[in-house]
Amino acid sequence: MKDIAKRFPENPLLSPSDILPSHKDLQIACLLNPGVFRYDGKIWMIIRVAERPDQKEDTISFPVLTSAGVEVIEISKGNPELDAKDARVIKYKGVDYLTTLSHLRLMCSDDGRKFYEPEGYPLLIGEGFLESFGIEDCRVSYIDGLYYLTYTAVSPNGVGVGLRTTSDWKKFQSHGMILPPHNKDCAIFEEKINGLFYALHRPSSVEIGGNFIWLASSPDGVHWGNHQCVLKTRENLWDSSRIGAGASPIKTEKGWLSIYHGANQNHQYCLGAFLMDLENPVKVIARTEVPIMVPTKEYELSGFFGNVVFTNGHVVNPEADSVTIYYGASDEFVCGAEFSIKEIFSLLQYI
């Protein structure tokens, strides 16, 4: 398969051992899928940090958020009501739990390669029951002086999309769940179109339909409607099982360029691209048949959940006609790669 990524030689940029846990009873299992933005003259990431207790030989333990704080649940591996075959999700007494609890943490960089944790900025943790299994995979959009943070909110009731906004990254306004379960991968366009906000998102169905990318519009960035399916999985290709949007689409002369992830039946995650009409983004005008990035490096093939490259953050470099994509590798490391926008366009096939 095609791969046009120019990976940073410094990869992985961040590993679990590079930052401290948020809680004395937890350890960092993995760093995943950062949202990316420019602020105060620097490049920033808002990284998903997944934590769990130290695992014992004869038990499985995992954390959840309660009104009193973090609670650790411990179950014997021999319990007949425990199903722990998946590294990411376990089932106990018919209920699904995550093996880790995720929060969002800010990192910044002067050069886009060496990242550090700045002082004076809060961790973003789950709030309330609908975020009691944590918050994940934040995408950041900057519109009219305000940063919109869309993220995956996880609870026993399912997986939906939460929204918070900020102008200074120290004070945040929570808007609750804007798209109910099962939904994730929500990326808001960084420019209104004909006076409306637009966003890509990914509702899911296991019985009919599939894991497809949809488009929605909004008068205020909070209340969303006019949902329409714009991109589907493709049988026998690299994106045959599920697809989802990356970061905010990039505005180009030819259309809105969106980087997206796709997975096949073997759970290999690659990156591809598609192009939407500038004035009517529900109209997809081109798509890559082959991926633009495939997991090939050791840090992409082996980790908490291997054979994965996954992005929801980038910065555009218009003077160089390139985009720097920051991505999660193997659900454990944070990495970076540069792509030529011209090369991406050369792989698009017009519909």
Number of C-alpha atoms within 10 A of each C-alpha: 9 12 15 16 19 14 18 15 11 11 17 19 18 23 17 19 12 13 14 11 17 14 12 8 14 20 19 24 24 26 28 31 29 33 30 28 20 15 12 8 8 13 19 25 29 25 26 27 27 25 24 23 22 13 12 11 7 9 12 19 17 21 25 22 20 15 10 6 10 15 13 14 11 14 14 14 16 11 11 9 14 17 17 15 9 11 11 13 14 18 16 15 10 10 11 15 20 21 24 24 28 32 22 26 20 22 19 22 17 12 9 16 19 12 18 16 15 12 8 8 14 14 13 17 17 24 17 14 16 21 29 24 28 28 29 29 30 32 32 30 22 19 15 9 9 12 20 24 24 26 25 23 31 27 22 14 15 15 23 25 28 27 22 19 19 16 15 13 13 10 12 16 11 13 12 16 20 16 23 16 18 15 20 28 29 34 29 27 23 20 18 16 14 8 10 13 21 26 22 28 25 26 23 18 12 7 6 7 10 16 21 21 24 21 23 21 22 16 13 11 17 17 13 17 12 9 14 14 15 15 20 18 20 15 11 10 15 27 27 18 22 22 27 30 31 29 29 28 26 19 18 12 8 12 20 21 24 21 23 24 25 28 22 19 14 10 17 20 27 26 28 27 24 25 27 21 17 17 11 12 19 19 14 19 17 19 22 18 17 20 24 22 22 24 21 13 12 12 22 25 19 17 17 17 18 19 23 28 29 32 29 28 30 29 21 17 14 10 6 9 12 17 17 22 25 29 27 28 33 26 26 27 23 29 28 25 18 19 20 17 19 10 14 21 17 10 20 18 14 11 8
